[in-house]
Amino acid sequence: MHSVQPTGHNSSALVVGGGVIGMATACALAARGADVTVLERYTIAHDWASSHGYSRAIRHEYGAKALYTKMVRRSLHMWKELAAETGRYLYTEAGVLTLGHADDGYTLPGYQVMYDEGLPVVQLTRQQCLRAFPQFRVYEYDAITYNASGGMLHASECVHALADRLRARGGTLREGVRVSRVFQKGERAGVVLQDGSQLTADRVVVTAGPWIHDVVPELALPVRPVRGQVCYVEGLRPEFFNPGTFPVFLAGAEAYGFPMQGPGWFKIGSDGRSIPANPNVPYGPDEEDIEALQRFMLRVIPSASRGKLVAVDCCMYDMTPDEDFILDKYPGSDRIIIGSGFSGHGFKFGVLIGELLAALTFDEEPAFPLDSFRLSRFSQSSGH
Ligand SMILES: Cc1cc2nc3c(=O)[nH]c(=O)nc-3n(C[C@H](O)[C@H](O)[C@H](O)COP(=O)(O)OP(=O)(O)OC[C@H]3O[C@@H](n4cnc5c(N)ncnc54)[C@H](O)[C@@H]3O)c2cc1C
C-alpha cells in the first residue's frame, strides 16, 4: 500500500497580500502541506483594503449567472465550517430582498436560477412585500424576490478567522512587509521586497487587491482601481432595522443595504460612480453619492432617512471590464499565480476562491470551472 501525499507536500509558497483572497489561499495551500508565508504590506483587515468592516453581503442573487450562484452556495457552506472551526461569529442570516423590475434582466432570471438550485426563494407581490417588510415603499418595483438564505458576512472577523486557521495549519503571516515585484527563475519563484532583499519559494501567489499594478506592472492587467464607499446611519429603531426584521436588500445599481450592525448602525451603499482611484492616495467621501443615497432613502426607506449619517467607509474596488474575476497563472510562468479583479463582489467567495487558487497553484482539478476567469478572455474579446 502506498500513502497519498497532499499536492503541496514538501513545497513552499509565498502569498503577496493578506486580504480575504490571500488569507484564504494561504490556508488552502497550507492544507495541501505547503509551507506558506503571507506577506502583507500593512496589517490584515486594514481600513484601506477591501477586506474589512462589519459586513459584506453574501447573496445568491446573480441574475442568470448560475455559476456564481452555485459558487456562493459552496462558499457559504465553507464560511460556516470556518465559523465552527474557529469559534468566531462570521455570518448573520438576514435574508436577501431584491427590489427589481421585470425587464431588468437580473431579478427574474436570478429568481429562476435560485429556484432551480433549490434555494428558499419566493417572488413577492408589492402587497406581500409591504406586509413582510413595511420599512420599504415598493410602488416603483414590479419584480420582487426574497431569499431566506444569505445575508451578511462579518468581514474583518472573517479575515481574522482565516488568520486563526492559517496559524493552526502552521502557516506564517508577516505584516508590514511590502513586495515590489515578483519573478521566476528556473524552478523557483520569488519576490523582491521594498528594501531590495529577496525571498524565494516553489510558488508565489499574487493577491494584492487594488494594488495589483504596483506588484506586476509589466502585465498591465485589465484591472481598474475605482473608489467605493458605504455609509452608516444611526438613531434608527432596532425593532425595524435589526436582522430578523430588516433584510439585506438590493435595489439595482441605485442602492443596497444591510440591517443594523456593529454599534447599531444601518448600512447603505451603491455601486458607485466608478471614479478611478490611485490606491496609494487617500480620498474622502463622495458627496454626490451620499446625496443620491439620501434621495433613495427618502423615496424607498423613509424611516431610514430620519437617521443620522455617522460614518462613511471609503475603500476601493478592483474592476475588470466584465466584472468577472481573474484567476490564472502569470503569463509564461508555471509558478506564479494571480488572483485579482474581484470587482466589488469578491468577499463572499473568498474562502472558496482560496481553494480554487490553491488548486491552480498545484495543477489540481478545481472544484468549479475556471474558464470564465482566465486572462485569455480579454484577448479573445478585443476588437469587438
Ligand atoms: C465599499 C465596498 C463594499 C463591498 N461590498 C461587498 C459585498 O457586499 N459583498 C462582497 O462579496 N464583496 C464586496 N466588496 C468586494 C470585496 O470586499 C472585495 O472583492 C474583496 O475584499 C477583495 O479582496 P482581496 O483580498 O482581493 O483585496 P484586498 O482586501 O484589497 O487585499 C489586498 C491586500 O494586499 C495587500 N497588498 C497590496 N500590495 C501589496 C504589496 N506590494 N506587498 C504586500 N501586500 C500588499 C494590501 O495591503 C491588502 O491588505 C466590497 C468592496 C468595497 C470596497
The ligand as an SDF file (V2000), in Angstrom:
LIG
                    3D

 53 58  0  0  0  0  0  0  0  0999 V2000
  -17.1830   49.5070   -0.2440 C   0  0  0  0  0  0  0  0  0  0  0  0
  -17.0840   48.0630   -0.6430 C   0  0  0  0  0  0  0  0  0  0  0  0
  -18.2020   47.2430   -0.4750 C   0  0  0  0  0  0  0  0  0  0  0  0
  -18.1250   45.8990   -0.8550 C   0  0  0  0  0  0  0  0  0  0  0  0
  -19.2160   45.0900   -0.6570 N   0  0  0  0  0  0  0  0  0  0  0  0
  -19.1430   43.7690   -0.9390 C   0  0  0  0  0  0  0  0  0  0  0  0
  -20.2160   42.9200   -0.6180 C   0  0  0  0  0  0  0  0  0  0  0  0
  -21.2380   43.3570   -0.0820 O   0  0  0  0  0  0  0  0  0  0  0  0
  -20.0820   41.5940   -0.8930 N   0  0  0  0  0  0  0  0  0  0  0  0
  -18.9660   41.0750   -1.4750 C   0  0  0  0  0  0  0  0  0  0  0  0
  -18.9090   39.8640   -1.7100 O   0  0  0  0  0  0  0  0  0  0  0  0
  -17.9100   41.8660   -1.7800 N   0  0  0  0  0  0  0  0  0  0  0  0
  -17.9760   43.1960   -1.5180 C   0  0  0  0  0  0  0  0  0  0  0  0
  -16.9310   44.0240   -1.7950 N   0  0  0  0  0  0  0  0  0  0  0  0
  -15.7600   43.4780   -2.5050 C   0  0  0  0  0  0  0  0  0  0  0  0
  -14.8410   42.7160   -1.6000 C   0  0  0  0  0  0  0  0  0  0  0  0
  -14.6470   43.3930   -0.3810 O   0  0  0  0  0  0  0  0  0  0  0  0
  -13.5210   42.5020   -2.3530 C   0  0  0  0  0  0  0  0  0  0  0  0
  -13.7840   41.9130   -3.6220 O   0  0  0  0  0  0  0  0  0  0  0  0
  -12.5530   41.6000   -1.6010 C   0  0  0  0  0  0  0  0  0  0  0  0
  -12.4370   42.0200   -0.2580 O   0  0  0  0  0  0  0  0  0  0  0  0
  -11.2020   41.6440   -2.3140 C   0  0  0  0  0  0  0  0  0  0  0  0
  -10.2350   41.0170   -1.5220 O   0  0  0  0  0  0  0  0  0  0  0  0
   -8.7000   40.9960   -1.9380 P   0  0  0  0  0  0  0  0  0  0  0  0
   -8.0490   40.1050   -0.9700 O   0  0  0  0  0  0  0  0  0  0  0  0
   -8.6070   40.7110   -3.3950 O   0  0  0  0  0  0  0  0  0  0  0  0
   -8.2050   42.5020   -1.8220 O   0  0  0  0  0  0  0  0  0  0  0  0
   -7.8520   43.4010   -0.5450 P   0  0  0  0  0  0  0  0  0  0  0  0
   -8.8080   43.1620    0.5540 O   0  0  0  0  0  0  0  0  0  0  0  0
   -7.7180   44.7950   -1.0290 O   0  0  0  0  0  0  0  0  0  0  0  0
   -6.4540   42.8380   -0.0670 O   0  0  0  0  0  0  0  0  0  0  0  0
   -5.2730   43.0630   -0.7480 C   0  0  0  0  0  0  0  0  0  0  0  0
   -4.1750   43.1260    0.2810 C   0  0  0  0  0  0  0  0  0  0  0  0
   -2.9090   43.1440   -0.3680 O   0  0  0  0  0  0  0  0  0  0  0  0
   -2.0550   43.9850    0.3560 C   0  0  0  0  0  0  0  0  0  0  0  0
   -1.0100   44.4240   -0.5400 N   0  0  0  0  0  0  0  0  0  0  0  0
   -1.1450   45.2150   -1.6230 C   0  0  0  0  0  0  0  0  0  0  0  0
    0.0310   45.4340   -2.2170 N   0  0  0  0  0  0  0  0  0  0  0  0
    0.9560   44.7650   -1.5040 C   0  0  0  0  0  0  0  0  0  0  0  0
    2.3590   44.6290   -1.6140 C   0  0  0  0  0  0  0  0  0  0  0  0
    3.0260   45.2420   -2.5880 N   0  0  0  0  0  0  0  0  0  0  0  0
    3.0060   43.8780   -0.7290 N   0  0  0  0  0  0  0  0  0  0  0  0
    2.3250   43.2430    0.2860 C   0  0  0  0  0  0  0  0  0  0  0  0
    0.9900   43.3690    0.4510 N   0  0  0  0  0  0  0  0  0  0  0  0
    0.3100   44.1180   -0.4400 C   0  0  0  0  0  0  0  0  0  0  0  0
   -2.9770   45.1090    0.8010 C   0  0  0  0  0  0  0  0  0  0  0  0
   -2.4370   45.8450    1.8930 O   0  0  0  0  0  0  0  0  0  0  0  0
   -4.2430   44.3800    1.1380 C   0  0  0  0  0  0  0  0  0  0  0  0
   -4.2990   44.0280    2.5050 O   0  0  0  0  0  0  0  0  0  0  0  0
  -16.9510   45.3790   -1.4280 C   0  0  0  0  0  0  0  0  0  0  0  0
  -15.8220   46.2060   -1.5860 C   0  0  0  0  0  0  0  0  0  0  0  0
  -15.8840   47.5320   -1.1810 C   0  0  0  0  0  0  0  0  0  0  0  0
  -14.6640   48.3850   -1.3560 C   0  0  0  0  0  0  0  0  0  0  0  0
  1  2  1  0
  2  3  1  0
  2 52  2  0
  3  4  2  0
  4  5  1  0
  4 50  1  0
  5  6  2  0
  6  7  1  0
  6 13  1  0
  7  8  2  0
  7  9  1  0
  9 10  1  0
 10 11  2  0
 10 12  1  0
 12 13  2  0
 13 14  1  0
 14 15  1  0
 14 50  1  0
 15 16  1  0
 16 17  1  0
 16 18  1  0
 18 19  1  0
 18 20  1  0
 20 21  1  0
 20 22  1  0
 22 23  1  0
 23 24  1  0
 24 25  2  0
 24 26  1  0
 24 27  1  0
 27 28  1  0
 28 29  2  0
 28 30  1  0
 28 31  1  0
 31 32  1  0
 32 33  1  0
 33 34  1  0
 33 48  1  0
 34 35  1  0
 35 36  1  0
 35 46  1  0
 36 37  1  0
 36 45  1  0
 37 38  2  0
 38 39  1  0
 39 40  1  0
 39 45  2  0
 40 41  1  0
 40 42  2  0
 42 43  1  0
 43 44  2  0
 44 45  1  0
 46 47  1  0
 46 48  1  0
 48 49  1  0
 50 51  2  0
 51 52  1  0
 52 53  1  0
M  END
$$$$
